[in-house]
């Protein structure tokens, strides 16, 4: 199969779909890989490294999209990229379609085979291709929040860990999944007071066993969230409904009654965000203020640590990329029920139920198309 890797064009996005080691894996199995010039140069992956791994360097994204049978990316295709997709071409990347009707319509129109990293499941449960970026974003959320609590960045001028004789700040983490757990690891390290909320009692019990009295675990209800948010200096939103829009757990009313200069970090913003006041921002302009509360809602947080993120992502994605290239998309999806969960749009049909339900499309199960 001819596999293409375009340079990412989203604002401040420096990750790349395939690393040179991943290219080597594909080439070693008889596939061809074309990589756009300087696709990985911003994170120290030179064109020479790609050539040494067996790739061919091409000048333009147009050439990548016109020639490749499978496009491997990181972020969702931008409008110009969607327009270059063609019928039957495989697109393998993050999509996050539920909060993005324009992208969904463009992918439906293209009749491409669109496989989303974030909905591929794993044998042990969970979302293994989303997990590495959730780990990165969870850890970054604390450092981003800490930075924006500084007065020079609009915050209340608070040091999360405090100092002897001065109380530490209070971090509230909503959701104890991959994002929340990684945020929790960093939060505890700051010396702040930490509260984590989740509906999964078993998960809270596990965290309590690990962290003991260094954290407070709270069963998540509307009242509990309100009480915690109003007492918080920094709130991390890390909830996820696979493939669907994130639930709005923190209301505008709660935001309006928070401490002035407090910070909220919405790690769920790729799926629409879990704060009612959230809208997506970029690394170039990462924050906005609502009722005196700083909102950090960057939709590609891991892009800020793009080298770490690229290698972590490739560790998770290369196995399925090889299966798609080796077998073709139909056989690969038929053979692997977990990969099949990644099929979101195919041949003009929406094949992921949560996306269809959220955006008002007829849902066509992947099994129906593959039969």
C-alpha positions as CSV (number, residue, x, y, z in Angstrom):
1,X,0.0,0.0,0.0
2,X,1.1,3.6,-0.6
3,X,0.9,5.5,2.7
4,X,1.1,9.3,2.8
5,X,2.1,11.5,5.7
6,X,1.2,15.2,5.3
7,X,2.6,18.0,7.4
8,X,0.1,19.1,10.1
9,X,-1.4,22.5,9.4
10,X,-3.5,23.2,12.6
11,X,-2.3,26.2,14.6
12,X,0.9,25.3,16.5
13,X,0.6,21.6,15.6
14,X,4.1,20.1,15.3
15,X,3.3,16.4,15.7
16,X,3.6,14.1,12.8
17,X,1.6,11.0,11.8
18,X,4.5,8.6,11.4
19,X,8.0,8.7,12.9
20,X,11.0,7.3,11.0
21,X,10.9,4.1,13.0
22,X,7.2,3.7,12.1
23,X,8.0,4.3,8.4
24,X,10.7,1.6,8.7
25,X,8.1,-0.9,10.0
26,X,5.8,-0.2,7.0
27,X,8.6,-0.3,4.4
28,X,10.0,-3.5,5.9
29,X,6.7,-5.1,5.1
30,X,6.7,-4.1,1.5
31,X,4.8,-0.8,1.7
32,X,5.7,2.5,0.2
33,X,5.6,5.7,2.3
34,X,5.6,9.3,1.1
35,X,6.2,12.1,3.6
36,X,5.7,15.8,2.9
37,X,8.9,17.9,3.1
38,X,9.7,19.0,6.6
39,X,6.8,17.2,8.1
40,X,8.7,16.4,11.3
41,X,11.5,19.0,11.2
42,X,10.1,21.1,14.0
43,X,10.5,18.2,16.4
44,X,13.9,17.1,15.2
45,X,12.8,14.5,12.7
46,X,14.6,15.4,9.6
47,X,13.8,14.5,6.0
48,X,17.2,12.6,5.9
49,X,15.9,10.4,8.8
50,X,12.8,9.6,6.9
51,X,14.7,8.8,3.7
52,X,17.1,6.6,5.7
53,X,14.0,4.7,7.0
54,X,12.8,4.1,3.4
55,X,10.4,7.0,2.8
56,X,10.2,9.3,-0.2
57,X,10.0,13.0,0.4
58,X,7.5,15.0,-1.6
59,X,7.0,18.7,-1.8
60,X,3.3,19.3,-1.3
61,X,0.3,18.0,0.7
62,X,-1.6,18.0,-2.6
63,X,0.8,15.3,-3.9
64,X,0.3,13.3,-0.7
65,X,-3.5,13.3,-0.9
66,X,-3.6,12.7,-4.7
67,X,-1.3,9.7,-4.6
68,X,-1.6,7.9,-1.2
69,X,-4.1,5.1,-0.6
70,X,-3.9,5.7,3.2
71,X,-3.4,9.1,4.8
72,X,-1.9,9.0,8.3
73,X,-2.2,12.2,10.3
74,X,-2.5,13.4,13.9
75,X,-5.2,16.0,14.0
76,X,-8.5,16.1,12.3
77,X,-8.3,17.2,8.6
78,X,-8.7,20.9,8.1
79,X,-11.3,22.1,5.4
80,X,-8.6,22.2,2.7
81,X,-7.5,18.7,3.5
82,X,-11.1,17.4,3.6
83,X,-11.5,18.7,0.1
84,X,-8.6,16.7,-1.2
85,X,-9.8,13.4,0.2
86,X,-11.3,11.0,-2.3
87,X,-13.7,8.0,-2.4
88,X,-12.2,4.8,-1.0
89,X,-9.1,6.6,0.4
90,X,-8.3,5.6,4.1
91,X,-7.9,8.5,6.6
92,X,-6.4,7.3,9.8
93,X,-6.2,10.1,12.5
94,X,-7.9,11.8,15.4
95,X,-11.3,13.1,14.2
96,X,-13.5,14.1,17.2
97,X,-16.5,14.5,15.0
98,X,-19.4,14.9,17.6
99,X,-18.8,18.6,18.2
100,X,-17.7,19.3,14.6
101,X,-20.6,19.2,12.1
102,X,-18.7,20.9,9.4
103,X,-15.9,18.3,9.4
104,X,-18.4,15.5,9.5
105,X,-20.3,16.8,6.5
106,X,-17.0,17.2,4.6
107,X,-15.9,13.6,5.4
108,X,-19.4,12.3,4.4
109,X,-19.1,14.1,1.1
110,X,-15.6,12.8,0.4
111,X,-16.8,9.1,0.7
112,X,-13.4,8.3,2.2
113,X,-12.9,5.6,4.8
114,X,-12.4,7.6,8.0
115,X,-10.9,5.8,11.0
116,X,-10.7,7.7,14.3
117,X,-7.9,7.0,16.8
118,X,-10.1,8.1,19.7
119,X,-12.8,5.5,19.3
120,X,-10.7,2.4,18.6
121,X,-11.1,0.1,21.7
122,X,-8.6,-2.3,23.3
123,X,-8.8,-5.9,24.4
124,X,-8.8,-4.9,28.1
125,X,-11.3,-2.1,27.6
126,X,-10.4,1.5,27.3
127,X,-9.3,3.6,24.3
128,X,-5.6,2.7,23.8
129,X,-5.0,5.2,20.9
130,X,-6.5,8.0,22.9
131,X,-4.8,7.1,26.1
132,X,-1.2,8.3,25.4
133,X,-2.5,11.8,24.4
134,X,-4.8,11.8,27.4
135,X,-1.7,11.0,29.6
136,X,0.2,13.9,28.1
137,X,-2.8,16.3,28.3
138,X,-3.6,15.3,31.9
139,X,0.0,16.0,33.0
140,X,0.1,19.2,31.1
141,X,-3.2,20.5,32.5
142,X,-1.6,21.1,35.9
143,X,1.4,23.0,34.6
144,X,-0.9,25.0,32.3
145,X,-3.2,25.8,35.2
146,X,-0.3,26.6,37.5
147,X,1.2,29.0,35.0
148,X,-2.1,30.8,34.4
149,X,-2.7,31.3,38.1
150,X,0.2,33.7,38.0
151,X,-0.8,37.3,38.1
152,X,1.1,38.2,35.0
153,X,-1.1,35.8,33.0
154,X,-4.4,37.0,34.5
155,X,-4.7,34.7,37.5
156,X,-5.1,35.5,41.1
157,X,-1.4,35.3,41.8
158,X,-1.4,31.9,43.6
159,X,1.4,29.4,44.1
160,X,-0.3,26.0,44.1
161,X,2.0,24.5,46.7
162,X,2.0,27.5,49.0
163,X,5.0,28.0,51.3
164,X,5.5,27.4,55.0
165,X,3.0,29.6,56.8
166,X,0.8,30.1,53.7
167,X,-2.0,27.6,52.7
168,X,-1.6,25.8,49.4
169,X,-4.0,26.1,46.6
170,X,-6.9,23.8,45.9
171,X,-7.0,21.7,42.7
172,X,-10.3,20.0,41.7
173,X,-10.1,17.3,39.1
174,X,-13.4,16.2,37.5
175,X,-13.1,12.7,36.1
176,X,-10.7,9.9,37.3
177,X,-10.0,8.3,34.0
178,X,-6.7,8.6,32.1
179,X,-6.7,12.4,32.0
180,X,-7.7,12.7,35.6
181,X,-5.3,10.1,36.9
182,X,-2.3,11.7,35.2
183,X,-3.5,15.2,36.3
184,X,-3.7,13.8,39.8
185,X,-0.1,12.5,39.7
186,X,1.1,16.0,38.9
187,X,-1.3,17.8,41.2
188,X,-0.1,15.8,44.2
189,X,3.4,16.6,43.3
190,X,2.8,20.4,43.6
191,X,1.9,20.1,47.2
192,X,-1.6,21.5,46.6
193,X,-4.8,20.3,48.2
194,X,-6.4,18.0,45.7
195,X,-10.0,16.8,45.3
196,X,-11.0,14.3,42.6
197,X,-14.6,13.5,41.6
198,X,-15.9,10.5,39.7
199,X,-19.0,8.3,39.5
200,X,-16.9,5.1,39.6
201,X,-16.6,4.1,43.3
202,X,-14.1,1.3,42.5
203,X,-11.9,3.9,40.7
204,X,-12.1,6.3,43.7
205,X,-11.3,3.4,46.0
206,X,-8.1,2.5,44.0
207,X,-7.0,6.2,44.1
208,X,-7.6,6.4,47.8
209,X,-5.5,3.3,48.3
210,X,-2.6,4.8,46.3
211,X,-2.7,8.4,47.6
212,X,-4.3,8.0,51.0
213,X,-4.8,11.3,52.8
214,X,-2.9,13.3,50.2
215,X,-6.1,13.6,48.2
216,X,-9.9,13.7,48.8
217,X,-12.1,11.5,46.7
218,X,-15.7,12.5,46.2
219,X,-18.6,10.7,44.4
220,X,-19.6,13.0,41.5
221,X,-23.1,14.5,41.7
222,X,-24.3,17.9,40.5
223,X,-24.2,19.2,44.1
224,X,-20.7,17.7,44.8
225,X,-19.3,19.3,41.6
226,X,-20.8,22.7,42.5
227,X,-19.4,22.6,46.0
228,X,-16.0,21.6,44.8
229,X,-15.8,24.1,42.0
230,X,-16.8,27.0,44.1
231,X,-14.0,26.1,46.6
232,X,-11.3,25.6,43.9
233,X,-8.4,27.7,42.7
234,X,-7.8,25.4,39.7
235,X,-10.4,23.0,38.1
236,X,-9.4,20.3,35.6
237,X,-12.2,18.9,33.4
238,X,-11.3,15.4,32.2
239,X,-14.5,13.6,31.4
240,X,-15.2,11.5,28.3
241,X,-18.1,9.8,26.7
242,X,-16.4,7.8,23.8
243,X,-17.1,9.4,20.5
244,X,-19.9,11.6,21.9
245,X,-20.0,15.3,23.0
246,X,-18.7,15.8,26.5
247,X,-21.4,16.4,29.1
248,X,-21.5,20.0,30.4
249,X,-20.9,19.3,34.1
250,X,-19.8,22.8,35.2
251,X,-22.5,25.4,34.4
252,X,-22.3,29.1,33.6
253,X,-23.8,29.8,37.0
254,X,-21.1,27.9,38.8
255,X,-18.4,29.7,36.8
256,X,-19.9,33.1,37.8
257,X,-19.6,32.2,41.5
258,X,-16.1,30.9,41.4
259,X,-13.2,32.9,42.9
260,X,-12.0,35.7,40.6
261,X,-8.7,34.8,39.0
262,X,-9.3,31.1,39.4
263,X,-8.4,28.9,36.4
264,X,-10.3,26.1,34.6
265,X,-8.5,23.8,32.2
266,X,-10.9,21.9,29.8
267,X,-9.1,18.8,28.6
268,X,-12.4,17.6,27.1
269,X,-12.5,20.5,24.6
270,X,-11.8,18.2,21.7
271,X,-15.2,16.7,22.4
272,X,-16.9,20.0,22.9
273,X,-15.8,20.6,26.5
274,X,-17.3,19.9,29.9
275,X,-17.6,23.5,31.1
276,X,-20.7,25.3,29.7
277,X,-18.5,28.4,29.1
278,X,-15.8,26.6,27.1
279,X,-14.9,27.2,23.5
280,X,-11.8,25.9,21.7
281,X,-8.6,28.0,21.8
282,X,-5.1,27.6,20.3
283,X,-1.6,27.6,21.6
284,X,-1.2,31.0,20.0
285,X,-4.1,32.4,22.1
286,X,-4.8,29.8,24.8
287,X,-7.1,31.6,27.2
288,X,-10.1,33.7,27.6
289,X,-11.9,35.1,30.6
290,X,-15.6,34.5,31.7
291,X,-16.8,36.2,34.9
292,X,-13.3,36.7,36.1
293,X,-12.3,33.0,35.6
294,X,-9.4,32.2,33.3
295,X,-10.4,29.4,30.8
296,X,-7.6,27.4,29.2
297,X,-9.3,25.4,26.4
298,X,-6.5,24.5,23.9
299,X,-7.8,21.8,21.6
300,X,-4.4,20.2,20.9
301,X,-2.7,20.5,24.2
302,X,-0.2,17.6,23.5
303,X,1.0,19.6,20.5
304,X,3.0,21.8,22.9
305,X,5.2,18.9,23.7
306,X,5.1,17.6,20.2
307,X,8.2,15.3,20.2
308,X,7.1,13.4,23.3
309,X,3.5,13.2,22.0
310,X,4.5,12.0,18.5
311,X,6.5,9.1,19.8
312,X,3.9,8.2,22.4
313,X,1.2,8.3,19.8
314,X,3.1,6.2,17.3
315,X,3.6,3.5,19.9
316,X,-0.2,3.2,20.0
317,X,-1.1,3.7,16.3
318,X,1.5,1.8,14.3
319,X,0.0,-1.7,15.0
320,X,-3.3,-0.8,13.4
321,X,-1.6,1.1,10.6
322,X,0.3,-2.0,9.7
323,X,-2.9,-4.1,9.7
324,X,-4.7,-1.6,7.4
325,X,-1.7,-1.5,5.0
326,X,-1.2,-5.3,5.1
327,X,-4.8,-6.4,4.7
328,X,-6.7,-3.4,3.2
329,X,-9.4,-1.6,5.2
330,X,-12.2,-4.2,4.7
331,X,-10.3,-7.2,5.8
332,X,-8.5,-5.4,8.6
333,X,-11.8,-4.2,10.0
334,X,-13.5,-7.6,9.6
335,X,-10.6,-9.3,11.4
336,X,-10.5,-6.9,14.4
337,X,-13.6,-5.8,16.3
338,X,-11.6,-3.2,18.2
339,X,-10.3,-1.5,15.0
340,X,-13.8,-1.7,13.6
341,X,-14.9,0.6,16.5
342,X,-12.7,3.3,15.0
343,X,-14.7,3.5,11.7
344,X,-16.6,6.8,12.0
345,X,-17.4,7.7,8.4
346,X,-17.3,5.4,5.4
347,X,-18.4,5.7,1.8
348,X,-20.7,8.6,2.7
349,X,-22.3,7.0,5.7
350,X,-21.8,7.8,9.5
351,X,-20.8,4.5,11.1
352,X,-20.3,5.5,14.7
353,X,-23.6,5.7,16.7
354,X,-22.7,8.5,19.1
355,X,-21.7,10.8,16.2
356,X,-24.8,10.0,14.2
357,X,-27.0,10.6,17.2
358,X,-25.3,13.8,18.2
359,X,-25.3,15.3,14.6
360,X,-28.6,13.9,13.3
361,X,-27.3,11.4,10.7
362,X,-28.7,8.0,10.0
363,X,-26.5,5.5,11.8
364,X,-25.2,2.7,9.5
365,X,-23.3,0.1,11.6
366,X,-19.9,-0.8,10.3
367,X,-20.9,-4.5,10.1
368,X,-23.6,-3.5,7.5
369,X,-21.1,-1.9,5.2
370,X,-18.6,-4.7,5.6
371,X,-21.1,-7.6,5.1
